[in-house]
Amino acid sequence: MKRGIFILFLFIFMILTACSNESNETTATSSKNKDGKTEVIFWHAMSGDLETVLKEIVEEFNQSHPSIEVKPIFQGTYEEALTKFNTVAGTKDAPTIMQTFEVGTKYMIDSGKIQPVQKFIDEENYDTSQWEKNIVNYYTVNGKIYSMPFNSSTPVLIYNKDAFKEAGLDPEKPPMTYSELKDAAKKLTKKQGGQTTQYGFSILNYGWFFEEMLAVQGGLYVNNENGRKGNATEAVFNGEEGLRVFNLIRDMYKEGTFYNVGQNWDDMRAAFQSKKIAMYLDSSAGVKTVIDNAPFEVGVSYLPVPDDVERQGVIIGGASLWMTKDISEKQQKAAWEFMKYLSTPEVQAKWHVKTGYFAINPAAYDEALVKAEWEKYPQLKVTVDQLKQTKSTPATQGALISVFPESRQKVVKAMESLYQGVDSKEALNRAVEETNRALEIANKK
């Protein structure tokens, strides 16, 4: 009887061992495709022309690396892609590389589902000094680089040079301070029969622009050094710096020189191209497209700052590439090879010229391709100069909070309430209170 039980247990053990081995073999080979190449699944949020350029770069990598195949898969907007990632992180369906917007940084770190690229930087003593410091700073937390910067942008002031000439303004001297901005906007605003046909200035109702106008003054978004010296516990963007921004919008709107363009980027650019607005803030990545589509000469300048405030610089926007944790070592190494390829001067030159995003490797700006492009579009150099002149501080590094997307919506709501006559301080305080509630809930998890 005992011998029979022993044989039965032995039989069950052999079956389980075989199943286990089969499972391990499946896991080991799952990193390879049918052609025997190491497969790198790359989730991204680049659409339209950006996706076309990205696919070209991926194809060139695949051709030059015969043992690796990178598969780029579009996952919708940054928000949609992050939602999808959250449902598959840590499973076999997770991508190898995930593109996430800058405000998703804290969320990705806290997820525990990513492999910091610092691991591979340390293993091969990779020289990160070749990367643009003011871009890498955002993705560096406690001395560790978590993700590889990829598509990076900053805000700039875009203006209609022809409108400047008509208004008697010097098109080579764009406004650099709030008082200069207000004065220029008054001169640029046109009325006809009681209707305003051209407004002086506009800002998209989007939290990113508020964050940038806060940081350029040296203002923090949250406490604990913008969440970089420990978890942020409260929002602080309702201080004097934030109030200056809201007062600027409120005052110019009351004066009739500010156009409420809403929340849609296309609507904002269309308003500029149709001469509905003469100046506005846009992403540096949109500069080339705006120039190509405007029926007038376009100027590009730095973000204006309040009078008597020392300019600190801008926070990097855009997105970076994250490597997932629960994948084979072979896939991680293949993903790292792809990341290194993306950061080469040649690839970055192509990316900068074809998309308008910054080169994360400044050596790209010395490439003949870029020099030729800057001859045609000198405005692109202005965006690069603004970034280079940025001072590295907790303000310009950007805030780290897991509830950033939610907080941005609170700021948008506050911005829009200004057009209904809500007091600047009251609007900001409400956005801070709502952000604090979200932070409190997140920090309890």
N, C-alpha and C positions, 0 to 999 in steps of 0.2 A: 504493500500500500504506500509506504513511505517512498519507495523507489519510483512508483508511478507518479506521485506528487512531484518528486524532484525532476523527473523527465518533463512533466508538464510545465514546471517553472522555467526549466532550461529552454524549452521550446518557445515560451512566451518571451523570455529574455532575448533570444536570438532574433525573434520577429521585431521586437522593439529596437534592438541594436541596428538591424538592417534598415528600419524606417528612419532611425536617427542619422545613419550614414547617408541614406538617400537624401534626407533633408539638408544635411551639411553640403553634399555635393551640389544640390540645387542652388543653395546659397552661394557657394563658391563659383559656380558657373553663371549665375544670374547676372554678373557684372559684364558678361560677354554676350555679344549678339551672334546671330547665325553665321556671320563671316569670321568669327573668332576675334573680333576687335573689342577692346574695352569700351563699354558704352557709358556716355556721360549725358544724362537727361538734364537739360537746361531750361528751367521755367523762367519766362521773362514777361515783361509788360510793355514791350516796344511794339507799337502799331504803325501802320502806314509806311511812310518812307523810312522811318527808323528801323522797322522790322526788315525791310529790304536790305539796308546796309548791314545790319547784324547778321543776316543769313549769308551775305557775301563773305563776311569775315570768317564765319563758322566754316563755310565751305572751303575757304583757303587753308584754314587750320587743318581740317580733315584730310585734305590732299597732301599737306606737308607732314602729317603725322599718321602714317598708314596703320598703326596699331591701335589708334583711338578713333572713336566716332562720337562727336558731340551732336546731340539732337536738340535744336532749339524748339520749344513749344510755347506758343503764346497763351497766356492765362488771364487776359483781360487787364483791367486797371490794376494799379498797385494794391488798392484795397481789396479787389476781387481775388487777386493772386495770393495775397496774404491769408485771406479767409480759406482758400482752397488748401494752402500749405498747412494751416492749422488742423485740418481734418485728416491729413495723411502723414504729418511729421512723426517719425519714429516707426513707420511701417514700410513694407516692401514697395509701396506705391509712392514713397517720397522721392522727389527729384534729387539729383546729385548736386546741382547748383541751383540756387534760388536767388532771383533778383528782387530786392526789397528796397522801398524808398527810405530816405534817411530817417524819417520819424518812426520807422519800424525797428530801429537799431536796438533800443532797450528791450522791446518785445522779443526779438530774435535771441538776444543774449540770455534773457530769463527763461526762454523756452527749454533750454538744456538739450536742444535737438541739433545744434550746429557744432561744427569743428572749427575753432578759430584758425585763420590762416597763419597766425603767428607760429603754430606748430611746424609748418613747412618752411617758414622763413628761418626759424632757428635751426632746423635739421640740416639745411644746406647753406646756412649763413648767407641768405639772399639779401642783396643790397637794396633796402627800401628807401635809401636816400635819393634814389633816382625818381621816386614818386613825389609829386607836388605835396609839400609839407602841409599847406593849408587845406588840402583835401583829405589827406590821411588823418589829420588831427581829429576830424569828426568821428572816424571809425576806430579811434584808439581810446581804450578805456583802461585805466590803471596800468598804463604802459604796454598794453597788449592790443595788437591789431586784430580785430575780429573778422573783418570782411575786406574784400578787395574793392577799392573805389572803382567805379566803372563810368556811368554816365553822370557827370557832375556839372552843375550850373549854379549861377548866382543871379540876383535881380539887378537890373540896370534901368536907368531912365532913358526912354526912347522919345524923340521929339521930331517934329516936322520942321525942317530947316527953312523951307519955303514960307511957312506960316510965320516963323521968326522974322524973316526979312520984311514981310508985309506989315508986321506989327512994330517995325522999327527996332527989333532986338538983334543982337549980334549972334548969328547962327553958330559961331565958333566959341561962344561963351554961354553954355547952358547953365541953368541955376544949380548952385552947389549947396545953398542953405535954404531953410524954410522961408525966410523973408524974401529971398530972391525968387523962390518958386511961386510964392503968392503974388509978387509983383508981375512976374512974367505971365502967370495965368490970367491976371486981370486984363493985360494988354492983348492976350491971345483970344480971349472970349469975345465972340461976335453975336450981335442980336439983330433981328430983322422983324419988324412988326410985332414986337412984344415976345417973339420966340427966339430962343437961343439956338443959333445955327452952328456954332463952334464953341466947345468948352475948352478951358485952358488945361485942365488936368483930370486924371482919373487913376484910381487904384482898384484892381479887381477885388471883390469881397472874398478874399482867400487868406487864411491864417498865416501862410508862409510869408506874405509881404509884411504883415504886422511883425512877425518874429524878426525879420531882417531889419526893419526900421527901428526895432528895439535894440538889436545887437550892435548896429552901426554906431549907436550912442554908448555902448558898453553896458546896456541894461540886461539883466538876467530874466529868464522866463520862470524858473523855479529855484527854490533854495538849495542849500548844500552844493554851492558852486555849479549851478545848473544841473544838479543830479550827478555830477562827476566826482564828488567827494563822499559818496554815499547816496542811498535812495532819497529822492526828493520827497518831501512830505507836504509841501505847500507851494502854490503858485505865487509869484511875486511880480508878475508883469503889470500890475496896476500901480506901480511906483511912478515917479516923475517922468521917466523915459516913455513908458507906455501912454501916460496921460498926454504928453506932447504930441504923440502920433494921432491919438483920437481927437485932440483939440484941433490939429491941423485939418483933418478930414471934416470935422464939424464946422469949423470957421469957413473953409473954402466952399462947402456945400451951401451954407447960409448966404455967402456972397454971390452964389450963382456961377462960380468959376469951376466947380467940381461936378463931374458927371457920374451918376450912379450907374455903372455898367453891368452890375449883377455879378454872377459867379461863373459865367462861361467864358473860357479863354478865347474861343473863336469870335464871340460877340465883341470882346474887348479889342481884338486885333482888327476886326471889321470896322469898328467905330473909328479907329485911328486911320485906316486906309481910306475911309469915306470922308475924312476930315471933320468928323463929329467931335473928336478930341485932338488937341495939338501936342499934348505930352501925356505920358502914362508910364507905369512900371511894368516891365515884362521880364521873362527869363532870358538869360544870355543865350540859351539854346534856341530861342525863337528869333534872334536878331537877323540871321541871313534870310529867312523866309519873309520876314516883314519888309526887309529892304527890296527883295525881289518882287514883292506884290504891291508896294506903295507907288502911287503915281506922282511922287515928289521925292526930294532928297531927304534921307533919314539920318538923324544924328543920334549918337549913343553916348551916354555919360554915366558918371557914378551916382549912387544913391544920394540924394540931398540929406543934409543933417541939420538939426536945430542950430540956430545962431549961437556962437560961443561954445559949441560942443566939439571936442576933439574927435575926429573920425577914427573909429576903431577897425572898420572893415566889414566884411560880409561872411555869413555862414554858408557853407556849401549845401546846395540842394541836390536833387536828383536821386540816384540810387547806387547801391553797391551789390557785389556778388558774394553770397554766403554758401559755404560748403556744408552739406548735411553730415551728421555724425554717424548714423546707423547704416553705413554703406561699407563695402569692402575697401580694404587699404589700397587695392589696385585702382578702384574708381576714384578714391580721394587723390591719389598721385596723378591720375589722368586729368582730373579736374584742376589740379594745381598747375599742370603743364599748360592747360588751356588758359588759365588766369595769367600766367607769366607771358604767354604769347600775346594776349590782349594788351598787356602793358608795354610792349615793345614800341620804340619811337615810330617805326614804320606803320604799325597798325593804329596807333594813337593819332598819327597825322591824318590818316584816312578817316578815322572816326570824327575827329575835330572838324575837318573840312566838309564832310558830307552831312554832319548832324548839327554842328554848332556847339556841341558839348565841349568842355575843356579837355585838354590832353592831360591824363593823370601822370604822364611822363613828360615833363617840360622839354626834354630833348627833341620831342616831336616838332616843336616850334621852329627848329633849325632845319627841318626837312624842306627840300625844294618845293614840295607840294603845298606846304603851309605858307611859305614865303610868297608863292604865286597867288594864293588865295587872299592873303592879307593885302596884296597890291590892289586886288579888286574890291575887297571889303575891309578897309582900314578900321571899321567899327569893331571888328572882331578882336583886334588888339586891345581896345579900350576895356573890354570885358576881362581879358587876361591880366592887364595892368592893375585893375581894381582888386582882383584876387591876390596878386603878388604883393600888393601893398597892405594887405590885411594883417593886423597884429594878432598873434596867437594868445587868446585869453579865454576864460570859461564862457564869456559871452559869445565870441565868434566861433568857438568850438561847437556850439549848439547845445540845446537841452536834451537830457536823457530821461524820458519818462515813458512808461509802457502804455499810457493812455493818451499819447500825443494826438492820434487821429480824432479822438473824441473831444479833446481840448480844443483842437482847431475849429471844430464845429461851433463850440461855445463862443469862440472869438468872432467867427463869422456872424453869428447871431447878434453879438454885441455891436459889430461894425454896422450892420444893417439897421440896428435900432437908432443909430445916430441920425439917420434920414427921417425918422419919425419924431425927432426932437428930444430924444432921451439924453440926459446929461452924460457927458463923457465919463466922469468918475463913477456914476451909477452903473453905466453899461459895463465898464471894465471890472468893477467890483463884483457884479453878477457873474461875469465869465470866470473870474478867479474863484468865487465860491463854488460854482458848478465843477470846475476843474479839481478843486480840493476834495469835493465829495467823491469824484471818480478816483482820485489818488488814494483816498482813504480806503475805499473798497478794494482797489488793486493791491495795496500794501498789506491787507489782511489775508490775502490768499497765500 
